[in-house]
Amino acid sequence: MKTKVGIDRIHFYLPPKYVDMGLLAEARGVDPNKYLIGIGQEKMAVTDATIDIVSMGLNAAYPIIQEEDKDLIDQVIFATESAFDYSKAAATYLHESLGIHAFAKSYEIKEACYGATAALQIACDYVRLRPERKVLVVASDIARYGLATGGEPTQGAGAIAMLISKNPSVLALEEDSISLTDNQYDFWRPDYLDYPLVEGKFSTQLYNQCFIKIMEEAANKHLDLFDTLKGLCFHLPFSKMGKKALQAYQDYLNSKEGSLDPKVVLAFNRWLEVYPDLIQIGKQVGNIYTGSLYLGLISLLVNGTALNAGDKLGLFSYGSGAVAELLVGQLQVDYRKVLKLEDLNKRLAQRQELSIEEYEMIFSEKLPNDGKTHLLEPSVLPGDFYLTKIDGHRRYYQQYKTQTD
Ligand code: CAA
C-alpha cells in the first residue's frame, strides 16, 4: 500500500485590523448590497507597514511547528505575489525565525494565486520520495488594487501555513491532478507598478472557462471523481467567485443535457450544498490571493457539519495569467482536532475596526526607503511576530513581547 502524504497541519493568520464593507461602499457612493451581496464580502482585512508577508507567514507557521519538526523539515516553500524583494526569498526569514535545520532549502514560488498549489504539489512529491521528511508550505499575500478602484472591494490580507508529511492528520492528497495553462492578461503586475492591472470581468470569465475545461477533462478521464467528491473548494478572491463558477458550470451542463453522465449532475448538487460553509471565514477577511483556496478549505473544515473523515474533497486552484489545477484529497480521522479553532475565533473576535479615514491613511503609508535605521512600533497581538526594524535596506522581525511576558 502506498504511504499517504498530505496536509498534516494547517493554520491561518488573520491581521488585527479590518474595514467594514458596508461603510466602504457608502464612502465610495456605492449601494452597500453590491459589496455585501453582489460581491459577498462583509469585512476586509487591512495591514499596516509593520505587518508584511514575512511576519504574516511567520505567524501562520509558528503555532504548527513543533520542536521535533525543526530537524525534519527539508524545505520551506513560500508562495506569494506580493513580495517586497526581487531576489531574496521570503522563506529565508522563516527558516531562521522558526529554527529549521541549516541543511533545509528555502525559496519562493510565484504564479499569481496558483503559487501555493504548485508549492503543495512539490512538497507532497518530495515527501512521497522521502516519507520520513517534512516540508513547510506558506502562502502569504497582501491583496491591494488601490483606493477607490474597481478592485478595491476585493482586497484583503492574510497567510496560510501547511505542514506536509506522511500519514497526515488533515487531508491526504492524491498523486493525480488535472492542470491547465492559458497565457492571458487578466491580472498582472509589471515591476514598475505599485498595484496590479486587472481586467475584472475578463478574469472572472477566464476563471469560469478554466473551471469548465478542467471539469470536462475530469468527466472524460476521471469520471469516478463525480461519484466521490463530497465538496469542492474554490480559489475565492471574493466569496461570490466560486458560486459564479458553479453557475457557469450549470449553464454548461444545461447546454449538454442528455449527453452527460447523471453522476456529473448529482455531484454538482452536492458541491452547491456545501458552498455556504466554504465562504464563512473568507467573507470576514477578503482576498488573500494564493492562500485563498486554502482559507476556503479551513472554512469548510470548520463549518462543514455534513463532512466526515474519509470524504473526498476537490480543490480548484486558479492563478491569473493563467494556471488552474484540480487536486483531490481525502479527509483524515483527526482533521477537526488539529484545527486551531480557539486561535481563529479569538483573532476574529479581537479585531479592531478601522474608520474609512484610518484605512485610507494606513493604505497610503510607505516604509522609509532611505537605508537609515528605523525602529517600528508593533500593531499586532502580544506574542505575534512583526517587522521590528529596517536598517540598511534589511528587514528584522521579532515577536511582540509585553512587559508581563
Ligand atoms: N445589490 C445586490 N447586488 C448588486 C448590487 C446591489 N445593489 N449592485 C451590483 N450588484 C451585483 C452585480 O449584479 C454583480 O453580480 P453578478 O456578478 O452576479 O452579475 C456584482 O454585484 C458585482 O457587480 P459588478 O460586476 O458590476 O462589479 P464591478 O464591475 O465593480 O466588478 C469585480 C467586480 C470584477 C470583482 C472587481 O471588483 C474586480 O475586478 N476585482 C479584482 C479581480 C478579481 O478578483 N477577479 C476574480 C477572478 S481572477 C482571480 O481570482 C485572481 C485574483 O485573485 C486576483
Residues whose N, C-alpha, C, O or C-beta is under 5 A from the ligand:
A	BS01	CAA	D31 N33 K34 I37 G38 I39 C113 G150 G151 T154 F187 V198 G200 K201 S203 T204 Y207 P237 Y289 S320
